[in-house]
Amino acid sequence: MKKTDIEIIVKETLVNILKLDLHAEELSANTLIIEELNLNSSSFIEVQVALEDAFMIEIDDENLDISNFHSISSLVDMIDDSLNLA
C-alpha cells in the first residue's frame, strides 16, 4: 500500500472518530494530532482500534509511543513500517 493511501485512511479515521467539523482533505501531513485535533486518552484508544481494523495490523506496545501520534505524518510512517513488517 502506498503512503498516500495510508494517509487518506488515517485522515478519514481521525475525522470520523474525533467528530471533526471538517473534511479529511483539509488536514495536512503536518497536522498535529494531539494539539490541533484534540486527541485525548479515550479517543486515542478508539483511533488505535480503528486503525488496526482498517489496516489489519496490531499496533504493538512499542509503537503506542505518543511520538508516533504526534502528527499525521508520524502516524502514517508508523503504519507504513507495521505494514512492511507483516
GIKAMO-V891105 format. One record per residue. N is the residue number from 0. PHI is phi as a letter, one per 40 degrees, with the letter a starting at -180 (none if undefined). OMEGA is omega as a letter, one per 20 degrees, with the letter a starting at -180 (NA if undefined). Layout:
N;PHI;OMEGA, N;PHI;OMEGA
This chain:
0;none;r, 1;c;a, 2;c;r, 3;c;r, 4;c;r, 5;c;a, 6;c;r, 7;c;a, 8;c;r, 9;c;a, 10;c;r, 11;c;r, 12;c;a, 13;c;r, 14;c;a, 15;c;a, 16;c;a, 17;c;r, 18;f;a, 19;c;a, 20;c;r, 21;a;r, 22;c;a, 23;d;a, 24;c;a, 25;c;r, 26;c;r, 27;b;r, 28;c;a, 29;c;r, 30;d;r, 31;c;a, 32;c;a, 33;c;a, 34;c;a, 35;c;a, 36;b;r, 37;f;r, 38;c;r, 39;b;a, 40;c;a, 41;c;r, 42;c;r, 43;d;a, 44;c;r, 45;c;r, 46;c;r, 47;d;a, 48;c;a, 49;c;r, 50;c;r, 51;c;r, 52;c;a, 53;c;a, 54;b;a, 55;f;r, 56;b;r, 57;b;r, 58;c;a, 59;c;a, 60;d;a, 61;c;a, 62;c;r, 63;c;r, 64;d;a, 65;d;r, 66;c;r, 67;c;r, 68;b;a, 69;c;a, 70;b;r, 71;c;r, 72;c;a, 73;c;r, 74;c;r, 75;c;r, 76;c;a, 77;c;r, 78;c;r, 79;d;r, 80;c;r, 81;c;r, 82;c;a, 83;c;r, 84;c;a, 85;c;NA
